[in-house]
Amino acid sequence: MILKGSQRAGGMQLAKHLLNMKDNDHVTLHQVSGFVSDDLHSAFKEAYAVSRGTRCKQFLFSLSLSPPETEKVPVSVFEKAITEIEERIGLAGQPRAIVFHEKEGRRHAHCVWSRIDLETMTAINLSHYKLKLKDISRQLYIDNGWRMPKGLANTVEANPLNFSREQWQQARRIKSDPKTIKTAFQDCWAMSDDLNAFRNALEARGYYLAQGDRRGFVAVDWRGEIDLLPGLSSLRS
């Protein structure tokens, strides 16, 4: 699913937006945890009051979770994703609120955390959170078998014809990690409508599609090393 996050203030405006029924068929306040209050407006007022003891202006972190339009995603998948996200970006254990919106049978979610650590009375630094969200988003598409948008394709492994020395060393490190290789192939597969598109996606990552002698299709890297590519029969040529 697509993950879009931002650090922000304006808790009252955010609460009003999240509870707005005008643009949604259903709005559900799914969870308010870690706050004294159990309603959204009061919870965000509480977060603002706590932030006044710090120099932090953008005391909230707001995240939207949007699954593919064709998918009906259960609540449990959103909850699991939110737990992973807060652990990865450094907000685990922070007060949070989860709101579900539903329109024409399609559900998406919003989660908002307080950034203020009550023990230290400082704002939690969310370093590189956009890159982390993109990595998590990509993995969610792979884990759930959803077709990945082309904009999420993993571009870490560039075309080796354009490698700098540092990129080449990075590529060597990547090559030593079978999990990374598998993820790269899954990315290519998820974004491809046919065999030609899959071939192009592989080449962008430094692999070339070839017909194996007895193993169907294989991927050949720039050093001539071979990786198997099972299950390509479902792609249209």
MDAnalysis code that builds the backbone (N, CA, C; Angstrom):
import MDAnalysis as mda
import numpy as np

u = mda.Universe.empty(711, n_residues=237, atom_resindex=np.repeat(np.arange(237), 3), trajectory=True)
u.add_TopologyAttr("name", ["N", "CA", "C"] * 237)
u.add_TopologyAttr("resid", np.arange(1, 238))
u.add_TopologyAttr("resname", ["MET", "ILE", "LEU", "LYS", "GLY", "SER", "GLN", "ARG", "ALA", "GLY", "GLY", "MET", "GLN", "LEU", "ALA", "LYS", "HIS", "LEU", "LEU", "ASN", "MET", "LYS", "ASP", "ASN", "ASP", "HIS", "VAL", "THR", "LEU", "HIS", "GLN", "VAL", "SER", "GLY", "PHE", "VAL", "SER", "ASP", "ASP", "LEU", "HIS", "SER", "ALA", "PHE", "LYS", "GLU", "ALA", "TYR", "ALA", "VAL", "SER", "ARG", "GLY", "THR", "ARG", "CYS", "LYS", "GLN", "PHE", "LEU", "PHE", "SER", "LEU", "SER", "LEU", "SER", "PRO", "PRO", "GLU", "THR", "GLU", "LYS", "VAL", "PRO", "VAL", "SER", "VAL", "PHE", "GLU", "LYS", "ALA", "ILE", "THR", "GLU", "ILE", "GLU", "GLU", "ARG", "ILE", "GLY", "LEU", "ALA", "GLY", "GLN", "PRO", "ARG", "ALA", "ILE", "VAL", "PHE", "HIS", "GLU", "LYS", "GLU", "GLY", "ARG", "ARG", "HIS", "ALA", "HIS", "CYS", "VAL", "TRP", "SER", "ARG", "ILE", "ASP", "LEU", "GLU", "THR", "MET", "THR", "ALA", "ILE", "ASN", "LEU", "SER", "HIS", "TYR", "LYS", "LEU", "LYS", "LEU", "LYS", "ASP", "ILE", "SER", "ARG", "GLN", "LEU", "TYR", "ILE", "ASP", "ASN", "GLY", "TRP", "ARG", "MET", "PRO", "LYS", "GLY", "LEU", "ALA", "ASN", "THR", "VAL", "GLU", "ALA", "ASN", "PRO", "LEU", "ASN", "PHE", "SER", "ARG", "GLU", "GLN", "TRP", "GLN", "GLN", "ALA", "ARG", "ARG", "ILE", "LYS", "SER", "ASP", "PRO", "LYS", "THR", "ILE", "LYS", "THR", "ALA", "PHE", "GLN", "ASP", "CYS", "TRP", "ALA", "MET", "SER", "ASP", "ASP", "LEU", "ASN", "ALA", "PHE", "ARG", "ASN", "ALA", "LEU", "GLU", "ALA", "ARG", "GLY", "TYR", "TYR", "LEU", "ALA", "GLN", "GLY", "ASP", "ARG", "ARG", "GLY", "PHE", "VAL", "ALA", "VAL", "ASP", "TRP", "ARG", "GLY", "GLU", "ILE", "ASP", "LEU", "LEU", "PRO", "GLY", "LEU", "SER", "SER", "LEU", "ARG", "SER"])
u.atoms.positions = np.array([
    [0.847, -1.187, 0.000],
    [0.000, 0.000, 0.000],
    [0.886, 1.243, 0.000],
    [0.334, 2.346, -0.490],
    [1.065, 3.602, -0.540],
    [1.043, 4.237, 0.844],
    [2.212, 4.638, 1.329],
    [2.351, 5.239, 2.650],
    [2.835, 6.675, 2.494],
    [2.069, 7.616, 3.031],
    [2.463, 9.021, 2.977],
    [2.423, 9.590, 4.386],
    [3.570, 10.047, 4.850],
    [3.665, 10.570, 6.204],
    [4.183, 11.982, 6.229],
    [3.846, 12.710, 7.304],
    [4.345, 14.070, 7.470],
    [4.346, 14.449, 8.942],
    [5.333, 15.253, 9.317],
    [5.368, 15.863, 10.634],
    [4.539, 17.133, 10.570],
    [3.710, 17.354, 11.587],
    [2.808, 18.484, 11.478],
    [2.316, 18.947, 12.844],
    [1.731, 20.140, 12.823],
    [1.006, 20.675, 13.971],
    [-0.471, 20.682, 13.579],
    [-1.243, 21.612, 14.153],
    [-2.647, 21.747, 13.735],
    [-3.491, 20.543, 14.082],
    [-3.448, 20.115, 15.329],
    [-4.180, 18.921, 15.733],
    [-5.677, 19.030, 15.555],
    [-6.248, 20.203, 15.817],
    [-7.699, 20.360, 15.719],
    [-8.172, 20.257, 14.267],
    [-7.426, 20.898, 13.371],
    [-7.773, 20.799, 11.953],
    [-7.633, 19.362, 11.457],
    [-6.598, 18.674, 11.937],
    [-6.392, 17.286, 11.528],
    [-7.513, 16.396, 12.034],
    [-7.896, 16.558, 13.280],
    [-8.992, 15.757, 13.838],
    [-10.282, 15.986, 13.060],
    [-10.555, 17.250, 12.732],
    [-11.762, 17.570, 11.954],
    [-11.727, 16.887, 10.593],
    [-10.554, 16.920, 9.958],
    [-10.414, 16.286, 8.641],
    [-10.605, 14.774, 8.727],
    [-9.997, 14.158, 9.727],
    [-10.061, 12.700, 9.833],
    [-11.471, 12.205, 10.136],
    [-12.267, 13.005, 10.824],
    [-13.622, 12.585, 11.196],
    [-14.678, 13.102, 10.211],
    [-14.240, 13.700, 9.125],
    [-15.154, 14.276, 8.140],
    [-15.920, 13.185, 7.389],
    [-17.233, 13.251, 7.453],
    [-18.077, 12.273, 6.756],
    [-18.415, 12.710, 5.339],
    [-18.108, 13.944, 4.987],
    [-18.527, 14.485, 3.703],
    [-17.947, 13.702, 2.530],
    [-16.684, 13.325, 2.629],
    [-16.011, 12.670, 1.515],
    [-15.906, 11.158, 1.683],
    [-16.581, 10.612, 2.694],
    [-16.492, 9.178, 2.961],
    [-17.863, 8.604, 3.278],
    [-18.056, 7.336, 2.928],
    [-19.308, 6.658, 3.268],
    [-19.326, 6.263, 4.736],
    [-18.162, 5.880, 5.263],
    [-18.043, 5.496, 6.668],
    [-16.731, 6.020, 7.225],
    [-16.777, 6.498, 8.465],
    [-15.578, 6.910, 9.194],
    [-15.608, 6.207, 10.548],
    [-14.523, 5.500, 10.879],
    [-14.461, 4.741, 12.120],
    [-13.225, 5.136, 12.908],
    [-13.439, 5.635, 14.124],
    [-12.322, 5.863, 15.029],
    [-11.972, 4.514, 15.639],
    [-10.962, 3.883, 15.083],
    [-10.643, 2.501, 15.427],
    [-9.913, 2.381, 16.754],
    [-9.026, 3.320, 17.031],
    [-8.222, 3.191, 18.248],
    [-7.678, 4.549, 18.681],
    [-7.730, 4.797, 19.980],
    [-7.003, 5.912, 20.597],
    [-6.266, 5.309, 21.784],
    [-4.944, 5.256, 21.708],
    [-4.172, 4.592, 22.754],
    [-3.010, 5.464, 23.207],
    [-2.707, 5.376, 24.505],
    [-1.586, 6.124, 25.055],
    [-1.930, 7.534, 25.494],
    [-3.148, 7.969, 25.196],
    [-3.621, 9.275, 25.640],
    [-4.547, 9.087, 26.848],
    [-4.684, 10.121, 27.654],
    [-5.675, 10.083, 28.725],
    [-7.068, 10.106, 28.123],
    [-7.235, 10.900, 27.085],
    [-8.523, 11.038, 26.410],
    [-8.781, 9.856, 25.488],
    [-10.057, 9.622, 25.208],
    [-10.416, 8.545, 24.290],
    [-11.165, 9.046, 23.066],
    [-11.209, 10.374, 22.869],
    [-11.758, 10.910, 21.626],
    [-10.664, 11.696, 20.919],
    [-10.802, 11.841, 19.599],
    [-9.709, 12.337, 18.775],
    [-9.348, 13.791, 19.083],
    [-10.336, 14.667, 19.175],
    [-10.046, 16.078, 19.429],
    [-9.320, 16.264, 20.765],
    [-9.812, 15.596, 21.792],
    [-9.192, 15.736, 23.112],
    [-7.788, 15.137, 23.129],
    [-7.598, 14.034, 22.406],
    [-6.282, 13.399, 22.357],
    [-5.257, 14.329, 21.704],
    [-5.654, 14.985, 20.617],
    [-4.715, 15.885, 19.941],
    [-4.484, 17.164, 20.746],
    [-5.494, 17.616, 21.508],
    [-5.290, 18.734, 22.429],
    [-4.264, 18.348, 23.490],
    [-4.366, 17.121, 23.955],
    [-3.417, 16.610, 24.953],
    [-2.002, 16.576, 24.376],
    [-1.876, 16.099, 23.143],
    [-0.554, 16.052, 22.502],
    [0.022, 17.456, 22.366],
    [-0.826, 18.426, 22.018],
    [-0.366, 19.812, 21.900],
    [0.083, 20.352, 23.251],
    [-0.698, 20.070, 24.308],
    [-0.349, 20.569, 25.643],
    [1.004, 20.028, 26.090],
    [1.243, 18.748, 25.815],
    [2.528, 18.150, 26.180],
    [3.657, 18.808, 25.395],
    [3.416, 19.085, 24.116],
    [4.464, 19.664, 23.269],
    [4.870, 21.059, 23.727],
    [4.006, 21.718, 24.482],
    [4.323, 23.064, 24.958],
    [5.491, 23.053, 25.932],
    [5.781, 21.894, 26.487],
    [6.934, 21.760, 27.367],
    [8.228, 21.531, 26.618],
    [8.162, 21.585, 25.309],
    [9.340, 21.392, 24.458],
    [9.408, 22.544, 23.450],
    [10.423, 22.511, 22.595],
    [10.530, 23.500, 21.530],
    [9.918, 22.998, 20.212],
    [9.331, 21.816, 20.262],
    [8.820, 21.192, 19.043],
    [7.531, 21.872, 18.578],
    [7.492, 22.243, 17.313],
    [6.294, 22.828, 16.709],
    [5.446, 21.769, 16.010],
    [6.108, 20.881, 15.287],
    [5.393, 19.810, 14.569],
    [5.371, 18.576, 15.466],
    [4.436, 18.565, 16.387],
    [4.429, 17.580, 17.467],
    [3.699, 16.283, 17.101],
    [3.100, 16.238, 15.920],
    [2.388, 15.043, 15.468],
    [3.078, 14.454, 14.243],
    [2.919, 13.149, 14.084],
    [3.314, 12.508, 12.825],
    [2.077, 11.833, 12.264],
    [1.664, 12.282, 11.091],
    [0.438, 11.800, 10.464],
    [0.774, 10.913, 9.270],
    [0.136, 9.760, 9.201],
    [0.410, 8.788, 8.144],
    [-0.884, 8.315, 7.506],
    [-0.917, 8.284, 6.173],
    [-2.034, 7.672, 5.455],
    [-1.572, 6.362, 4.844],
    [-2.445, 5.368, 4.865],
    [-2.153, 4.042, 4.322],
    [-3.217, 3.717, 3.282],
    [-2.814, 3.715, 2.013],
    [-3.765, 3.534, 0.911],
    [-3.434, 2.275, 0.133],
    [-4.268, 1.229, 0.241],
    [-4.031, 0.000, -0.509],
    [-4.434, 0.172, -1.973],
    [-4.086, -0.784, -2.830],
    [-4.508, -0.704, -4.230],
    [-6.028, -0.580, -4.344],
    [-6.482, 0.148, -5.339],
    [-7.915, 0.413, -5.486],
    [-8.731, -0.855, -5.682],
    [-8.107, -1.887, -6.213],
    [-8.844, -3.120, -6.504],
    [-8.885, -4.080, -5.319],
    [-8.213, -3.734, -4.210],
    [-8.093, -4.654, -3.085],
    [-8.989, -4.239, -1.917],
    [-9.606, -5.240, -1.279],
    [-10.331, -5.035, -0.027],
    [-9.460, -5.595, 1.095],
    [-8.814, -4.708, 1.803],
    [-7.791, -5.102, 2.773],
    [-8.398, -5.173, 4.171],
    [-8.224, -6.300, 4.872],
    [-8.772, -6.426, 6.227],
    [-8.047, -5.527, 7.225],
    [-8.729, -5.247, 8.314],
    [-8.173, -4.379, 9.358],
    [-6.855, -4.926, 9.889],
    [-6.764, -6.241, 10.015],
    [-5.560, -6.850, 10.578],
    [-4.310, -6.529, 9.767],
    [-4.451, -6.393, 8.451],
    [-3.303, -6.059, 7.603],
    [-2.844, -4.628, 7.883],
    [-3.802, -3.714, 8.050],
    [-3.451, -2.337, 8.401],
    [-2.752, -2.297, 9.761],
    [-3.300, -3.025, 10.732],
    [-2.724, -3.012, 12.080],
    [-1.296, -3.539, 12.079],
    [-1.066, -4.601, 11.348],
    [0.281, -5.163, 11.257],
    [1.238, -4.181, 10.607],
    [0.780, -3.527, 9.549],
    [1.621, -2.543, 8.854],
    [1.959, -1.377, 9.781],
    [0.974, -0.898, 10.534],
    [1.199, 0.226, 11.442],
    [2.214, -0.141, 12.518],
    [2.111, -1.342, 13.055],
    [3.072, -1.786, 14.064],
    [4.488, -1.820, 13.502],
    [4.643, -2.332, 12.289],
    [5.967, -2.380, 11.670],
    [6.487, -0.975, 11.396],
    [5.619, -0.104, 10.937],
    [6.031, 1.256, 10.609],
    [6.539, 1.983, 11.851],
    [5.790, 1.914, 12.941],
    [6.210, 2.658, 14.123],
    [7.496, 2.109, 14.725],
    [7.733, 0.815, 14.545],
    [8.992, 0.249, 15.010],
    [10.162, 0.703, 14.146],
    [9.926, 0.779, 12.828],
    [10.997, 1.134, 11.904],
    [11.379, 2.611, 11.989],
    [10.398, 3.479, 12.192],
    [10.717, 4.909, 12.163],
    [10.961, 5.491, 13.552],
    [10.749, 4.683, 14.602],
    [11.103, 5.134, 15.943],
    [9.956, 5.639, 16.792],
    [8.721, 5.258, 16.487],
    [7.562, 5.729, 17.236],
    [6.884, 4.635, 18.053],
    [7.527, 3.490, 18.193],
    [6.931, 2.385, 18.960],
    [6.679, 2.835, 20.401],
    [5.478, 2.556, 20.884],
    [5.120, 2.911, 22.257],
    [4.578, 4.313, 22.421],
    [4.594, 5.117, 21.349],
    [4.080, 6.478, 21.435],
    [2.551, 6.492, 21.376],
    [1.915, 7.465, 22.019],
    [0.463, 7.604, 21.891],
    [0.070, 7.723, 20.416],
    [-1.028, 7.068, 20.056],
    [-1.435, 7.079, 18.657],
    [-2.945, 6.958, 18.524],
    [-3.426, 7.330, 17.358],
    [-4.844, 7.176, 17.026],
    [-4.946, 6.641, 15.606],
    [-5.898, 5.712, 15.394],
    [-6.111, 5.111, 14.084],
    [-7.548, 5.371, 13.645],
    [-7.689, 5.871, 12.435],
    [-9.013, 6.154, 11.865],
    [-9.119, 5.450, 10.518],
    [-10.242, 4.777, 10.293],
    [-10.500, 4.140, 9.010],
    [-11.544, 4.943, 8.231],
    [-11.274, 5.136, 6.952],
    [-12.226, 5.729, 6.028],
    [-12.646, 4.672, 5.018],
    [-13.890, 4.697, 4.647],
    [-14.373, 3.757, 3.636],
    [-15.269, 4.488, 2.640],
    [-14.990, 4.272, 1.365],
    [-15.791, 4.880, 0.310],
    [-15.947, 3.884, -0.822],
    [-17.197, 3.626, -1.198],
    [-17.525, 2.679, -2.261],
    [-16.883, 1.317, -2.011],
    [-16.909, 0.904, -0.753],
    [-16.419, -0.427, -0.391],
    [-14.915, -0.533, -0.219],
    [-14.194, 0.538, -0.443],
    [-12.730, 0.512, -0.337],
    [-12.303, 1.208, 0.950],
    [-11.479, 0.534, 1.727],
    [-11.028, 1.043, 3.014],
    [-9.594, 1.549, 2.933],
    [-9.347, 2.696, 3.527],
    [-7.982, 3.132, 3.751],
    [-7.882, 3.661, 5.181],
    [-6.674, 3.915, 5.631],
    [-6.477, 4.221, 7.044],
    [-5.585, 5.432, 7.241],
    [-5.737, 6.038, 8.419],
    [-4.864, 7.115, 8.868],
    [-4.412, 6.786, 10.283],
    [-3.142, 7.013, 10.553],
    [-2.626, 6.828, 11.907],
    [-1.846, 8.086, 12.272],
    [-2.066, 8.566, 13.480],
    [-1.384, 9.776, 13.956],
    [-0.746, 9.483, 15.297],
    [0.535, 9.812, 15.408],
    [1.289, 9.611, 16.638],
    [1.684, 10.956, 17.247],
    [1.839, 10.975, 18.559],
    [2.526, 12.088, 19.207],
    [4.025, 11.843, 19.095],
    [4.777, 12.876, 18.720],
    [6.225, 12.755, 18.583],
    [6.955, 13.028, 19.897],
    [6.262, 13.436, 20.916],
    [6.919, 13.858, 22.149],
    [7.145, 12.666, 23.074],
    [8.413, 12.436, 23.414],
    [8.792, 11.396, 24.371],
    [8.580, 11.968, 25.772],
    [7.633, 11.393, 26.513],
    [7.277, 11.932, 27.822],
    [8.399, 11.784, 28.845],
    [9.243, 10.778, 28.688],
    [10.324, 10.572, 29.646],
    [11.412, 11.621, 29.511],
    [11.728, 11.996, 28.296],
    [12.797, 12.966, 28.068],
    [12.270, 14.355, 27.746],
    [10.978, 14.450, 27.486],
    [10.343, 15.705, 27.060],
    [11.080, 16.321, 25.880],
    [11.338, 15.464, 24.913],
    [11.935, 15.899, 23.649],
    [11.145, 15.274, 22.503],
    [11.250, 15.888, 21.328],
    [10.602, 15.348, 20.136],
    [11.464, 14.235, 19.550],
    [10.838, 13.141, 19.177],
    [11.554, 12.021, 18.570],
    [11.974, 12.398, 17.162],
    [13.263, 12.216, 16.889],
    [13.799, 12.535, 15.562],
    [13.468, 11.403, 14.598],
    [12.721, 11.702, 13.567],
    [12.290, 10.689, 12.589],
    [13.200, 10.761, 11.365],
    [14.430, 10.327, 11.538],
    [15.414, 10.443, 10.463],
    [15.083, 9.515, 9.295],
    [15.182, 10.064, 8.089],
    [14.998, 9.312, 6.839],
    [13.664, 8.566, 6.795],
    [12.623, 9.132, 7.388],
    [11.370, 8.386, 7.460],
    [10.741, 8.163, 6.082],
    [10.966, 9.073, 5.140],
    [10.378, 8.889, 3.812],
    [10.982, 7.678, 3.108],
    [12.289, 7.508, 3.226],
    [12.931, 6.340, 2.625],
    [12.475, 5.054, 3.304],
    [12.328, 5.098, 4.614],
    [11.882, 3.910, 5.351],
    [10.449, 3.546, 4.968],
    [9.604, 4.552, 4.820],
    [8.219, 4.286, 4.414],
    [8.159, 3.680, 3.019],
    [9.023, 4.148, 2.137],
    [9.034, 3.595, 0.781],
    [9.465, 2.135, 0.804],
    [10.460, 1.812, 1.624],
    [10.902, 0.420, 1.741],
    [9.786, -0.470, 2.285],
    [9.098, 0.012, 3.320],
    [7.999, -0.760, 3.910],
    [6.863, -0.920, 2.908],
    [6.546, 0.153, 2.195],
    [5.488, 0.101, 1.187],
    [5.786, -0.953, 0.140],
    [7.011, -0.951, -0.360],
    [7.418, -1.929, -1.372],
    [7.257, -3.354, -0.840],
    [7.662, -3.576, 0.413],
    [7.567, -4.912, 0.979],
    [6.121, -5.346, 1.181],
    [5.241, -4.398, 1.513],
    [3.823, -4.717, 1.669],
    [3.217, -5.193, 0.347],
    [3.599, -4.563, -0.749],
    [3.118, -5.006, -2.062],
    [3.587, -6.433, -2.344],
    [4.833, -6.701, -2.027],
    [5.379, -8.032, -2.290],
    [4.717, -9.077, -1.394],
    [4.622, -8.787, -0.087],
    [4.078, -9.761, 0.870],
    [2.626, -10.098, 0.589],
    [1.861, -9.119, 0.089],
    [0.423, -9.337, -0.131],
    [0.088, -9.709, -1.571],
    [1.110, -9.807, -2.418],
    [0.862, -10.205, -3.801],
    [0.141, -9.177, -4.627],
    [0.290, -7.886, -4.264],
    [-0.353, -6.818, -5.030],
    [0.557, -6.375, -6.165],
    [-0.040, -5.897, -7.248],
    [0.755, -5.361, -8.354],
    [1.365, -4.035, -7.935],
    [2.670, -3.954, -8.032],
    [3.394, -2.797, -7.529],
    [3.404, -1.646, -8.536],
    [3.114, -0.418, -8.083],
    [3.258, 0.738, -8.982],
    [4.707, 0.893, -9.428],
    [4.893, 1.341, -10.653],
    [6.250, 1.443, -11.181],
    [7.113, 2.404, -10.371],
    [6.494, 3.392, -9.761],
    [7.257, 4.354, -8.984],
    [7.883, 3.776, -7.733],
    [7.423, 2.583, -7.321],
    [7.978, 1.952, -6.128],
    [9.071, 0.948, -6.446],
    [9.368, 0.745, -7.710],
    [10.382, -0.247, -8.082],
    [11.692, 0.056, -7.397],
    [12.367, -0.982, -6.965],
    [13.641, -0.832, -6.261],
    [14.721, -0.420, -7.250],
    [15.281, 0.764, -7.040],
    [16.294, 1.269, -7.963],
    [17.685, 1.244, -7.353],
    [17.866, 0.494, -6.280],
    [19.188, 0.422, -5.643],
    [20.202, -0.184, -6.583],
    [19.760, -1.208, -7.326],
    [20.689, -1.891, -8.215],
    [20.609, -1.250, -9.600],
    [21.480, -0.323, -9.878],
    [21.456, 0.418, -11.139],
    [22.076, -0.398, -12.258],
    [21.942, 0.106, -13.494],
    [22.562, -0.535, -14.641],
    [24.078, -0.523, -14.464],
    [24.747, -1.676, -14.479],
    [26.183, -1.723, -14.215],
    [27.009, -0.984, -15.251],
    [26.448, -0.697, -16.428],
    [27.190, 0.063, -17.433],
    [27.449, 1.490, -16.957],
    [26.643, 1.945, -15.977],
    [26.794, 3.308, -15.469],
    [27.364, 3.336, -14.053],
    [27.907, 2.212, -13.574],
    [28.386, 2.137, -12.208],
    [29.583, 3.051, -11.962],
    [29.560, 3.768, -10.845],
    [30.769, 4.364, -10.315],
    [31.473, 3.286, -9.494],
    [32.663, 3.563, -9.006],
    [33.365, 2.583, -8.191],
    [32.559, 2.246, -6.939],
    [31.972, 3.292, -6.303],
    [31.181, 3.059, -5.092],
    [29.943, 2.221, -5.398],
    [29.285, 2.513, -6.529],
    [28.097, 1.737, -6.894],
    [28.453, 0.296, -7.199],
    [29.615, 0.095, -7.825],
    [30.024, -1.268, -8.144],
    [30.285, -2.051, -6.858],
    [30.919, -1.410, -5.879],
    [31.165, -2.068, -4.600],
    [29.848, -2.369, -3.896],
    [28.887, -1.437, -4.017],
    [27.582, -1.683, -3.425],
    [26.897, -2.865, -4.104],
    [27.006, -2.929, -5.413],
    [26.400, -4.029, -6.157],
    [26.992, -5.369, -5.741],
    [28.291, -5.375, -5.471],
    [28.924, -6.613, -5.006],
    [28.349, -7.025, -3.654],
    [28.117, -6.054, -2.792],
    [27.529, -6.364, -1.489],
    [26.110, -6.889, -1.667],
    [25.352, -6.260, -2.554],
    [23.991, -6.705, -2.817],
    [23.989, -8.141, -3.330],
    [24.928, -8.444, -4.213],
    [24.982, -9.771, -4.813],
    [25.201, -10.854, -3.769],
    [25.811, -10.506, -2.644],
    [26.086, -11.511, -1.625],
    [24.879, -11.771, -0.733],
    [23.789, -11.048, -0.959],
    [22.601, -11.191, -0.120],
    [21.465, -11.807, -0.938],
    [21.211, -13.106, -0.801],
    [20.149, -13.760, -1.593],
    [18.776, -13.139, -1.370],
    [18.503, -12.663, -0.155],
    [17.197, -12.066, 0.124],
    [16.993, -10.800, -0.697],
    [18.065, -9.999, -0.816],
    [17.977, -8.771, -1.596],
    [17.755, -9.080, -3.067],
    [18.443, -10.118, -3.557],
    [18.278, -10.525, -4.949],
    [16.836, -10.952, -5.205],
    [16.310, -11.773, -4.310],
    [14.938, -12.252, -4.465],
    [13.954, -11.084, -4.461],
    [14.173, -10.122, -3.553],
    [13.295, -8.960, -3.487],
    [13.342, -8.165, -4.783],
    [14.558, -8.013, -5.345],
    [14.700, -7.289, -6.604],
    [13.921, -7.974, -7.721],
    [14.005, -9.296, -7.801],
    [13.270, -10.041, -8.821],
    [11.764, -9.908, -8.608],
    [11.324, -9.949, -7.334],
    [9.900, -9.809, -7.036],
    [9.395, -8.427, -7.412],
    [10.219, -7.403, -7.179],
    [9.857, -6.047, -7.597],
    [9.627, -5.997, -9.100],
    [10.577, -6.558, -9.843],
    [10.475, -6.561, -11.305],
    [9.212, -7.282, -11.760],
    [8.964, -8.426, -11.159],
    [7.788, -9.241, -11.503],
    [6.503, -8.460, -11.238],
    [6.430, -7.813, -10.045],
    [5.199, -7.147, -9.629],
    [4.838, -5.977, -10.529],
    [5.842, -5.316, -11.107],
    [5.559, -4.128, -11.907],
    [5.432, -4.424, -13.389],
    [5.525, -5.693, -13.785],
    [5.575, -6.035, -15.208],
    [4.275, -6.665, -15.689],
    [3.788, -6.169, -16.828],
    [2.570, -6.712, -17.422],
    [2.858, -7.850, -18.402],
    [4.064, -7.881, -18.947],
    [4.388, -8.915, -19.912],
    [5.886, -9.210, -19.843],
    [6.306, -10.138, -20.671],
    [7.690, -10.598, -20.621],
    [8.672, -9.491, -20.995],
    [8.314, -8.655, -21.971],
    [9.203, -7.564, -22.364],
    [9.391, -6.564, -21.239],
    [8.304, -6.259, -20.544],
    [8.396, -5.332, -19.422],
    [9.262, -5.924, -18.312],
    [9.118, -7.220, -18.073],
    [9.932, -7.891, -17.064],
    [11.404, -7.854, -17.450],
    [11.678, -8.072, -18.731],
    [13.060, -8.023, -19.228],
    [13.659, -6.632, -19.004],
    [12.888, -5.596, -19.330],
    [13.378, -4.230, -19.159],
    [13.621, -3.900, -17.692],
    [12.719, -4.357, -16.821],
    [12.879, -4.102, -15.391],
    [14.134, -4.778, -14.853],
    [14.406, -5.995, -15.309],
    [15.615, -6.689, -14.888],
    [16.868, -5.955, -15.353],
    [16.855, -5.489, -16.612],
    [18.033, -4.825, -17.162],
    [18.340, -3.529, -16.424],
    [17.290, -2.866, -15.904],
    [17.511, -1.644, -15.138],
    [18.244, -1.922, -13.839],
    [18.240, -3.172, -13.418],
    [18.909, -3.561, -12.176],
    [20.181, -4.360, -12.428],
    [20.596, -4.414, -13.682],
    [21.857, -5.075, -13.977],
    [21.747, -6.556, -14.255],
    [20.534, -7.046, -14.559],
    [20.328, -8.455, -14.900],
    [19.766, -8.552, -16.314],
    [20.017, -9.683, -16.928],
    [19.543, -9.900, -18.295],
    [18.796, -11.223, -18.359],
    [17.636, -11.185, -18.988],
    [16.786, -12.362, -19.079],
    [17.289, -13.279, -20.183],
    [17.422, -14.546, -19.854],
    [17.921, -15.509, -20.838],
    [17.136, -16.804, -20.719],
    [17.105, -17.547, -21.817],
    [16.457, -18.856, -21.840],
    [17.467, -19.901, -21.381],
    [17.150, -20.585, -20.288],
    [18.044, -21.622, -19.787],
    [17.956, -22.884, -20.627],
    [18.969, -23.728, -20.524],
    [18.983, -24.973, -21.286],
    [17.859, -25.901, -20.856],
    [17.735, -26.099, -19.549],
    [16.706, -27.022, -19.055],
    [15.885, -26.423, -17.917],
    [16.079, -25.168, -17.607],
    [15.469, -24.582, -16.430],
    [14.517, -23.433, -16.750],
    [14.063, -23.309, -17.991],
    [13.217, -22.186, -18.333],
    [14.019, -20.905, -18.360],
    [13.452, -19.821, -17.861],
    [14.142, -18.535, -17.876],
    [15.079, -18.406, -16.689],
    [16.187, -17.704, -16.919],
    [17.137, -17.391, -15.866],
    [17.525, -15.922, -15.984],
    [18.059, -15.369, -14.901],
    [18.595, -14.007, -14.908],
    [20.114, -14.106, -14.847],
    [20.771, -13.379, -15.743],
    [22.229, -13.381, -15.798],
    [22.721, -12.001, -15.399],
    [23.638, -11.924, -14.409],
    [24.137, -10.621, -14.004],
    [25.322, -10.212, -14.861],
    [25.898, -9.033, -14.552],
    [26.961, -8.500, -15.403],
    [28.242, -9.318, -15.369],
    [28.333, -10.248, -14.386],
    [29.526, -11.098, -14.314],
    [29.289, -12.467, -14.937],
    [28.080, -12.654, -15.481],
    [27.761, -13.932, -16.092],
    [27.216, -14.954, -15.130],
    [27.012, -14.569, -13.870],
    [26.452, -15.497, -12.892],
    [24.948, -15.615, -13.095],
    [24.417, -16.814, -12.829],
    [23.033, -17.143, -13.164],
    [22.201, -17.300, -11.903],
    [20.991, -16.713, -11.929],
    [19.993, -16.920, -10.886],
    [18.725, -17.448, -11.540],
    [18.094, -18.424, -10.896],
    [16.881, -19.014, -11.456],
    [15.703, -18.066, -11.282],
    [14.780, -18.128, -12.238],
    [13.568, -17.318, -12.210],
    [12.364, -18.238, -12.412],
    [11.939, -18.937, -11.379],
    [10.805, -19.857, -11.549],
    [9.495, -19.113, -11.693],
    [8.544, -19.754, -12.319],
    [7.173, -19.258, -12.360],
    [6.889, -18.165, -13.370],
    [7.651, -18.087, -14.451],
    [7.425, -17.032, -15.429],
    [6.367, -17.393, -16.465],
    [5.813, -18.554, -16.403],
    [4.892, -18.998, -17.442],
    [3.615, -18.161, -17.473],
    [3.289, -17.484, -16.347],
    [2.061, -16.706, -16.307],
    [2.192, -15.356, -16.983],
    [3.404, -14.937, -17.289],
    [3.598, -13.664, -17.987],
    [3.333, -13.833, -19.471],
    [2.706, -12.794, -20.046],
    [2.420, -12.835, -21.469],
    [3.627, -12.356, -22.246],
    [3.966, -13.037, -23.319],
    [5.107, -12.597, -24.122],
    [4.669, -11.513, -25.105],
])
